[in-house]
């Protein structure tokens, strides 16, 4: 039997969806803060090591995205750029995700989409040239 988490109200569940060719979707459910950010960072590092063309982080089921989580997403975005992986966020109906990205002026570094289907579609810069 697994031990109970030390902070049962602060949980983050991570699932990887690889159904889209050339793309990996990391689906998060819970809260992203100082208590759970290491779990997020580890998941992103693992997926970045696979060097997908596109890494989508689905935050639709995230109830809280703190500064630590935002920092981890920025770090992953920068790391991805080093080997050609673009990171995109999915906010779903959660305005908190889009709002924090907007307020921090990070919309270019962390583009936010409504759903995974929209995020998977190539951006206009992907098809140019």
N, C-alpha and C positions, 0 to 999 in steps of 0.2 A: 504494500500500500504506500503510495507516494505521500510525503509529508505535505501538510497544508502550507500554502504560501504565507509568508510573514505578513503581507499586507493584502488580504483577500479582496479588498475593494480596488486595489491597484493591479489590474491584470492586463496583459496584452497577449492576444492569441495571434499567431502568424501562420499563414497558409500560403503556399506557392502554387500558382496556376500557370501551367506551361502549355495551355491549349492553343495559343496563338503563335504561328510560325515566326521565328526571329524576335520573339517578344516574351518576356517573363513578367507575370503579374504577382506582386507580393500583396496579399490581402491581409489587412490588419483589423482587429476587433478588440476594442478596449480603450485604454488610455496610454498616451505616449508622454512620459514625464521622466524625471530623474530615476525613478524606481524601475522603469521598463525600457529605457533608451538603449541599454546594452543589448537587449534582445533584438531590438529593431536594427541596430548597427550590425550585429552579427549576421542577421538574415540578409541585409543589403550587401554586405561584403561577400557572402557566399554566392549570391546571385551575380554580382559584378564580376566575380572570378570566372564565370561562365561566358562573359563577354557577349551578352545579347545586344542586338542593335538597339533595342528599346527595353527599358525597365520601367514598369508602371507600378506605382505604389497606390493601392486602393485604400483610401482613408474613409470610405463611406460609412463604416461602422465604428469610427473612432469618436469617442465622446469628448476627448480632451487632447489637444496638441500643444505641449509646452515648448519653451525655448530650447530645451535639450533635444526634443524630437525634431524641431525645425533645424537645429544645427546639424543633427545626424543626416537629415535629408539633404542639406546643402553640401555636406562632406561627401555624401554618396554621389551627388550630381557632379561635383568637381572630379571625383575619382573616375566616374564613368566617362567623362569627357577625355580623359587621358588615353582611353583605348576605344573610343568611338561609340560608347553607349549613352543614349539620351535618356534622362530620367524625367518622367511625367507623373503628376499627381492626379488622383481622382477624388473629388470631394463629395460626389453624390448630392444629397440634399443638405449636407452639413455646411452651413454658411461659415462656421467657425474656421474651417480650413482655408477657404478662399479669402476670408477676411484677414487672417493673420499673415498670409502670404502677401496680400495687397498692402496691408499696413506696414509691413517690413520692407516694401519695395522690392520684392523678390520674384515678381511675376515672370521675368525673363529667365531667371535661373531655375525656377520651379513652376513651369506652366501647369495650370489647374484645369481639369476637364470635368464634365458632368458625370460621365460614366466610362467604363472600360472600352466599350465599343467606339466611343468618340475619341478616346485617347490612343487607340490602336491605329486609327486612320493616319496616314502619313501627313505631316504638316506641309504647307505649300513649299517650304524650302527643301523638303525631302524630294519633291518631284521636279524641282527646277533644275535645268542643266541637263 
